[in-house]
């Protein structure tokens, strides 16, 4: 099985991001997956430092339940469950048939360019 990789982008023009993802999907080989945010605010609101810690913990330790994950990151089970739900909705983590969590990506790359309005015009 090929190792999965994810690129997180910041592209205000979601139509352009969708077109680019479509072009990548037409390649004969696996090019990785893309998650796009339209604004820096949307990116930083959804992918907080605590959520990155959850992702990294799952990448390093493999499959685990929410209680064990909370123990590993030193946080309350309820809050870890809430953060895990957000990460699940974004597709950054997955659940197995037993409900345990894992991060399916070996490589996550954040590709973000923030330019001034004068450069964007």
Secondary structure, DSSP 8 states (H G I E B T S, - for coil): ---EEEEEEE-S-HHHHHHHHHHHHTSSS---EEEEESSHHHHHHHS-HHHHHHHHHHHHH-SB-HHHHHHHHT--HHHHHHHHHHHHHHTSSEE-TTS-EE--EEEEEEE-----HHHH-
